[in-house]
Amino acid sequence: MAGTGPLTQDWEPIVIRKKAPSAALKKDEKVTRKLDEDTENLAHERVPTELKKAIMQARMDKKLTQAQLAQMINEKPQIIQEYESGKAIPNQQIIGKLERLLGQSCEVKSESVLLKERTT
């Protein structure tokens, strides 16, 4: 076939177009935008300042290190460090252990902490 003349194509060009967004897609976009604009704060509760100061003061009054206190309540030293720095999520079991060992009552309320010396 070499040298028999110019080759031509009988094909027509194909054009691909996107369909316009349907009503369902537009509704999904509105829901997504509404969720993105929602400014709800989804943070975990943290140890209140009063509680972390009370734990630190009671520990120092008993002349214990964080590691010693952790060992006495059978927890990791990191747990005590997190409580004293305010980064821990309050756990009533750990707070109860600290109360028994340190001799203070630590009642955690939603926004405040009441600290009382035990009279027993």
C-alpha positions, 0 to 999 in steps of 0.5 A: 500500500505504499505510495497509493495516495493520501489516506483519509479518515471517515470518522466524525469527532466525538464530543463528551459533555458533562450533564448539568447537576441534578436537584439531588446533587444541589441539595447535597451541596447545601447540606455539606455547606451547612455542615461545614459552616457549623461551628460546634465545638467538639472538644473533650472535657479537661481537668479543671485548673483548681483540680490540677493545682490541688493535686500538685499541692497535695503531692508536694505536701506529702513530698512525693514525686509524680512517679512515686504518686503514680506507683502508689495508685498503680497508674503510669507516671504519665497519667499524673503528669497529664492531670497536673498539666490539665491535659487529662480527661477526668476519670472518676476512678483515678480521682478517687484513688488520688483522693484516698491517697492524698487525703483530700476530697476532690469533687469535680462539678461541670465547671468547678472543683470543690476541695475539702480536707477529709475529717475522717 
